[in-house]
Amino acid sequence: MDAAAKMTEKDGVNASYVAGFDMADLKGLDSDALKLAEMGYKQDLRRNYTVLSVLGVGFSLTNSWWGIAAALITGIKSGGPVLIVYGIILLTLVSTCVGITLSELASAYPNAGGQYFWASELAPKRYANFASYLTGWLAWAGSIFTSASVALGTAVAAVGCWQLAHPDCTIHPWHVFVSYQILNIFAFFFNCYARALPALGQITLWTSLVSFFVILVAVPAKAPTHQHAKFVFANFVNETGWSQNGIAFIVGLINTNYAFACLDCATHLSEEIHRPEKMIPVAILSTVAIGFVTSWTFSIALFFSMSNVEDLSETATGVPLLALFDQALNSKAGAIALEALVIATGIGCLIASHTWQSRLCWSFARDHGIPFSSFFAKVGRRLDVPIRAHAMSCTIVAIVGCLYLGAYTAFNRYVPWRIRLPSSINSQTVQLPVYDLLVILRLANCTGKDDRVQPLFVMETPTYVRRSPSVIRQAVVVAETAALLHWFRVSVQQLLHDMNYVSAVYGILVLTIIADWFLRGRHHYRGHVQRHDETIVIVGGGVQEKTMHEVH
C-alpha cells in the first residue's frame, strides 16, 4: 500500500475512492475535505468552529432550562409539577436515545445536510430520493417554526417587562408583533459574518449557563415562603378538561418536549469543524446532559419558590415566569433584571436557530431540494456564510410572525389562561416524524446482515433489538402515538380561535411538499444514485474529478 493510501486509510476515508492517489493529488485536501468529497460534495465553508463553539450553538438552541421557563404555565395546568419534574426525566431518556442515533449517523456521515442526507443513504434505493426529499423539507420547516417560536417567546418576555414597569399599559398583539420582527432582524445580522459565529456560540453558551445559575440561586434565596416537597414531587394538576389524567399528562409533555428540541443542530455544522466524526457526537450528547441538569434543577427551584399559582396564570404581563420572579423577590426591578437574563438567553437561542435554519436551507439547496436551488446554494465568499439561504429563511420567519396578529393558537396555543407559548408549531412537532424515520432506518440497517453505517462513535445495539424487528415497530408506535397527541387541544373548553392548528399546518406543509415533488423535485432532486455517480472516480492511478458537485 502506498503512502497516500495509508494516509487516507488512517484518516478514515474509503480506500476504494482514493487508492492510487499520490501526494500531489492530495495536496490542498485534508482528511475532512476528502471525507466530504467521498460523499459527493466540495468544501464550501471554512472550518472555523471548535467543539466548544459547536456545543455553544447546539446548547444555545436547545437551551433546556429556557424552554421550561418559556413553557412553564402549560405544564402547571396540564399535569402540574409532577409533569415537569418527571417529564424531564422521561424526555431525557428519549432524547438520549435520539442523541445516540444522531451521533452515530453524524460520525459515519458528517454532512451539513444531516437528516435528509442520512435518509438518502440508508433508505431502500427505490424510496431513497423521496424519503430524503421529504425529510429535508420537514427538517427545514421545523427550523423555521422554531425560529418563529423562539422569537415570539422572547418578544412576549420583553413586552411583559415593559408592562410590569408600566402597570397602566395594556398589551396588544401588535406590541408583540413589532418586538418579534425587531428580534428576527437583530438575529439575522448576527449571522452574516462567519468568523464571529464560533466566538458568539461560546458567548451565548456562557450567557445561558450564568443566567441559569443566577436565577437558580436568587429565586429560592429571596422567596418569602417555600412549598412542601409533596407539592413539587407529588402534586398532579389537571385543569385541561380532559377526564383522563393520562391524556392531560401526555398533552402537557409538549412543555418538556420543547425543552429538548433541535438536538440535530450540531450535525449541520459538520462541514465547519475539523474531525466532525468525533466532535459532533460530543456536542450532541453534552447538550442532552447539560440540558437535563439545568432544566431539572431549574424546575425544582421554581416550584419550591411558588406562592400563588393562580396569580402566575392570570398575570397582566402575560409572562408567568416574570410574575414568579416578582412574587419571590417582591421587587419589580429585581424581577425585570432576572427576566432580562432570560431575554438575553432567548436572543442567543434565536441567533443559534438562525444559524441552524440557514445551514439546513443551504445544504438542501445544494441537492436541488427547494425551488431556485442554484440561487440559494451560493455561499457569500466575503462573508463565508450561505447568505441567500439565510436571508430567505429569515424572510419566511418574518411572514410566519404575521400569524400572531390573526390566529393566536395557530402560533402558540393561546389558551384561556393567557399562555403565550410558541410551542404548538415548533421543531419537535414537525420533526418528530423525521427523528422517527432516522431511528427506523438506523435500527433496520443494524438488524440486517450488512450494516452500512460505520461510525467512529459507536453504541452497541442490544442483541434483542438486532433479533427482533417487533421492537422497532413497538418503538415507532409509541413515538408516533405521543406525536399525534401533541395535535390535541391543551384544553377541552377551547374556542375556535383558541384551537390547536397543528393539523392544519401539517396539511398545508404536506400539500406543498407533494406538489413541489411532482412538479419539480422528482425531476431535479439530486438523490443517492446521482450523487454517487458524480463522486470522485479513480482513473489509471490518478484522480479525475468527474463532475465534482459545484453550484453554478
N, C-alpha and C positions, 0 to 999 in steps of 0.2 A: 504494500500500500504506500503510495507516495505521500509527501509531506502535506500536500493540500487536502488529500482525502483524510489523513489522520487529523488534521486541524478541524475539518468540518465534522468529522465523527465526534471529536471531543466537544465541539460546540453544539452538538445536538441537531445538526442539520442532516436530513436524509441523504445518505451517500448515493442513492440511485439518481439524484438530481445533479450532484456536484462531483461525482467521481470523474477524474480526468482533468480537473482544474489544475493549472499550475499557479504559482504565487502571483504572477502578473494578472491572471484572470480575476483573482480575488481582491486585487488592490482597490481600495476605496469602499469595499463592502465588509462591514464587520459581521459577526455571527448573528446579531439581531436582524440586520438587513437581509442576510441570507435566509434566515428563517421566514421572514416576511415574503421574500421572493419565492420561496418554496410554496407559499400559499397563493401566489399569483398577484402580488401587489408590490409597488415600489414605495420606497421610504419618502413620504411627502412632508412629514412633520419632524422637527428636531426632537431628540430625546433629552429634554431638559429636566424631567421630573426625577426625584429620588423616591425611595419607598415611603419616607415620612411625608413628602408633599402629596403623593398619591393617596396615602392614608388620610391626609388632611382634607383632600377633596371628597373622598369617599365617605368619611365620617361626617364631614360638614353637611353633606347632602342627607344621609340617613338620620343623623342627629337625633338619636332615640329619645333623649330626655326632652328635647324641644318638641318632638312630635307628641309626647304625652302631655306636655304643657298646653299645646295648641288644641288638643282634643279632650282636655280634662273633663269637662262637664258632660260630654257624651257618655263616657264610661260611668260617671256617677249616677246618671239617670237610668242607665241600661246595664245593671249589674252591680253598681256601687264599687266600693274599694276592693271587694273580692275579685271583681272582673279585672281590674287593672293590676293588682298585686300578683294574682295567679295567672292572669292572661299574659303578662310579660314573660313569665317563666315558660308558659306554653309556646308563645311565639318565638322565644329564644331558641327552644329546641327545634322548631320548624325552620327558623332562619339559619340555624347551624347546618341543618341538612341541605338547605338551598345553597348556603355558602360553600359547603364542601363540594357540591356538584359544580357550582360556578368556578371554584378554584381548580378542580381537576381539568375542566374544559379550557379554562384560561391558560393553564400550564401546558396543555397539549397543543392548543391553537391560540397563541397570543395575538389576537387580531382586534382592531378597533371596532369591527362590526359586532363582536360579541355574539349575542343570541342568534341573530339571523345567520351568521356565518357558520356557527356550530350546527344549527338545524340543517343547513345545506350539506354539511359534511356527514352527518350521522343519519339523516332520514333515508329511507329507501329511495333509490335513484328515480323511480317512477314519480314520487311525490316530492322530491327534494326541492325543486325550484319553487313550487307553490308554498310548501312549508316554510322555506326560508323567506320568501316574499311576505307571507302573512305575518311571520314573526317580526320581521323588520318594521312593518307598518305598526303593529301593536306596540313594539318597544318604543318607537319614536313618538307615537300618540301618548303613551304613558308618560314620557318625559315632558311633553307639552303640558299635560294636565297637572303634573307635579309642579312644574314651574308656576303655573297659574295658582295652584293651591297654596304654595309657599308665599307667593306674592300677596295673596289675599289675606292669609293668616297674619303676615307681618303688617299689612296695611291696617287691618282691624285693630291690631295692638297699638299702632301709632295713633290712630284716631281715638281709641279708648283712653290713652294717656291725656290727650287734649281735653276730652270730656271730663275726666277726673279733676283736672286742674281748673276747668271752667264748668261748674255744675249746671249753669243755666243753658249750656249748649245742648241742642238736640241733634243726635247723629242721624244723618240722612245717607241713603245709599251712594249718592254722588260723592260724598266725602271719602268714602272707602274706595270708590272707583278711581278718583283722582290720585289718591295715595298709591293705589295699586299700579297705575300707569307710571308714576314717578319712579317707583321702586324697580319696575321692569326695565325702564330706560337706564337707570343707575347701574343695574347689574349687567346690562348689555355692554356698556363702555368698559366695565372692569374686565370683560372677557375679550377685549380687542387687541391685547398685546401679550403674546405668548410668553415672553421672558419673565413677565411679572407674575404669571399664574402659579408656578411652583411655590414661590415665597408667599403668595396670597393664600394658597392652600394651607400652609403651615400656620399663618396668622389666624385664619378662620377656625382652625382646629383648636388652637390655644384660647381663642376668644370663647369658643363654646365650653371648653373644659373649665376655664377660670370663672365664667358666668355661672356654670353649674355649681361649682364649689361655693361661690359667694352666696347663692340662693340657698343651697343646702345647709349652710351654717346660719345664715341670718334669719331665715323664716322661723325655724323651730326655736332659736335662741330668744327671739323677740315676741313670739306668740304669747298672749296673756294666759291662755289655757291650752290644755292638750287633751286629745281624745284618748280613750282607753284602747288597749291593744285589740279588744274584741271588735271595735268599730273598724279598725284598719284591716284585720285579718279574717274576720268572720261576719261582716255586715254585707248582706246581699240586698240590693235595692232593685225593684222592678216597677218603674213608673212609665213604661212604654205603652201599656195597654195590651201587650201580648200576654195571654193567660199562662202560657208555658214559660217557665223561667229559663229553660234551656235555649229557647229561641231568642229570648231577650239577651241572654249571655252571648250567644254566637253573633247576633246582630251588633252587639256592643263591642265585639272584638275588632271592629274596624278601627277603634281607638288604638289598641296595642299593635294592630297590623300596620297602621300608619307609622308607628314608631320604628319599624324595621323595614321600611320601604327602600327601594332603589339600591339593593346590595350589589347590583351589577355595575354600578358607576365606575369602579376602578378598572374593570375589564376594558372599557372604552378608551382608556389611556395607555393601553398596551403598546402602542406604537410611539409613545413619548417617554418611555423609561427603559433603561438598559436592563437586561436579563428579566424581562417581564414574566417568563415562565416560573420564576421563583418569587419575584417581588409582588406580583398581583395577588396570589393566594394569601400572602402575609397581610396585605392591606384589607382584603375581604374579611378574613376571619378575625382580624384585630378589630374591625368595625363592629362585628357582632359582639365580641367580648366587651369592648368599651361601651357599646350600646346597652348591653344588659346591666352592667354595673351602674352606669349613670341613670338609666331610666328607672330601675327598681328602687334604688336608694332615694332618688328624687321623689318618686311617688309616695313612698312610705313617709318621708319627711313632710310632705304636703298634707297627707291625710292626718297625721298626728297633730298638725298645726291648725286644722279647720275648726271653726267655732260655730258657724251658721251656714249650712249648705244652701238653704233657700235663698239667702242673700247673694250667694255666688251666682245662682242661676238666673236671678232677676235683676242683676246689676245694670244700671243705666249705661255703663261703659261698653257693654256687650262683650267684655273680656273677663271671664270668671277668674282667671289667674291673677289679674290685676286687682280684682276685688279681694281675693285671698291675701295678697300682699298688704292691702290696706287694712284688712282685719288684723293680720298678725303684727304689723309694725305700728298701727294706729297713727300713721303719718302718710299724708298724700305724697309729700316729697320723696320719702323713702320708698313708697310703693312705685312711683314713677321711675325712680333710679333703678330699682330691680327690674322693672319691665323694660327699661332701656337696654339692659343686658340681654333680655330675651329678644328684643328687636334687633340688636346687633348680631346676635346668633342667627336670627332669621334671615338677615341680609347676607350673611356668609353662606347660609344654606341656599339662598336664591342664586348667588354667584356660582356656587358649585353645580346647581341644577342647570344653569345656562351652559356651563362647560360641558356637562353631560349631554344635554339635548343637541348641542352643536356637533359633537363628535358622532352621535348617532345619525343625525341627518346627513352629515358629510360622508361617513363611511357607507351608508346605504345608497347615497347618490353615486358613489364610485361604481356600484354594480347596477346602476340604472334602475334603482328601486322606486324612485319618485319621478314625477314629470319634470322636464327640463333638467335632467340629471347632469348633463355636461356643464351647465352653468353653475349649479350648486356644488359640484365636486371640486371646484377650483380652491386652492389654498392661497391665501394672500401672502406673497413672498416677503414683503416688508414686515408684515405683522406676524407672519408664521402661524396664522390661525385660519380655519375654514370660515372666513368672514361672511361669505354669501349664505352659507347654510346657517350660520349663527344669526344673521340679520333676518332671514326668513322665519326661523323658529321663534325669534322674539316677536316678530310681527304677528304670528299666529297666537302667541300668548296674549298679546295686547287685544286681539279680536275676541279671544275666549273671555277675557275680562269683561266684555260688554254684556255677557250673560248675567252678571251680577245685578245689573240695572233692571233686567226683565224677569228673571226667574231665580230667586234665591237658592232654592233647593237643587236646581239643576247644577248649581255650582257647589253648594256646601251643606245640603240638608238643613236648611234654615227652619228648625223645628220651633214649636211654640215657646219654648223657654229661651229663645234667642241664642242658640248655639251657632255662632257664625264660624263654623268649622269647615274648611275646604278639604274634607276627606272623602266625600262621596265619589268624586271622579278624580282619582289620582293614579299614581303609578301602579300601586298594588291592585286596584280594581281592574285596570286594563291589562296589566302584565301578569296577573296570576295564571292565565292560560299559557303564557309564554314560559314561565317557570315550570309549570306542569309538563309542558311539551319537552323541555330540556331534560327533566328528570326521567320522563318516559323513555326518551331516546337514549339517555345515558345508561339506565338500567337495562333496557332491551339490548343495548350494544354489549354490555358486560356479561349478559347471560348467554350470549352467542359464543360460537367456537372461536371467532376471530374478533378480538376487541380492537377497534380502530383507534381508540383513544389511548395514547401512550404518554401520559403527563409525567413531569418530574415530581410534581406534588401528587401523591397517591394516598387515598384512603382505601384500605382493603374492603371489598364488597363482601358482606356476610354470605356464607355458603347457602343459607336458606333463601336468600334473595336470588342467587345465581340459579338455584334449582327450582324455584317456584315462581312462575310468571303470575300466579294469582296474587302474590304480594304486590306486584306492580299495579294490577287492576284495583286492588283494595285501596292502595295509597292514593291513586288518582281519584277514585270515587269520593274518598274523604275530602281531598283537597278541593275538588270541584263542588261538592256539597257546601263547603264553607264559603267558596267563592260566590255561589248563587245566592246564599243567604245575605250577602252584602248588598244584594239588589232590593232587599226588603225595606219597608219603611221603618225608621227608627221608632216612630210612634204610630199606633193604630189610628189615633184620632187626627192624623194629619189631614189637612185640606188639600185641594187640588194644587194650589200654588206652593204648598209645602211638600209635595210628593218627592220621592226619590226617582230621579230621571236617569239613573244609570242604564236601564234597559234601553231607553230612547237613544242615549249617546252611543251605546254599543251598536244599535241598529243602524244609525247613520254612518258610523265608522265602518261597519262590515259592508254596507252597501257601497260605500266609497271605494273600499279595497277591491271588492269583486268587480266593480265597473272598471276601475283602472287596470285590473289584471287582464280582463278580456279585451279592452280597447288598446292597451299599450304594453302592460307588463309581460304577458306571455310571449310577446314578440321580441322584446328588447332586454328583458332582465338577464343579467349575467350570472348564471347559476353555476352549479357544481361542475358540469361537463365542460362548459365553455371556459370557465376559469382554469381548469386543469389543462385544457388544450393550449391555453395562452401562457402557461408557465414555462420557465426556463427549460430548454432541452439541451442535451449534450450532443455535439457533432464532432466526430473524429478527434477525440482527446482534448477538445477545446470547448468553449462556451459560446453558444449563439443565442442571442435574445430573440426569440421567435416573434412574439408580439407582446413584449412585457407591458402589462396594463399601464396605460398612461392616459389621463383625461385630456382631450384637446379642447 
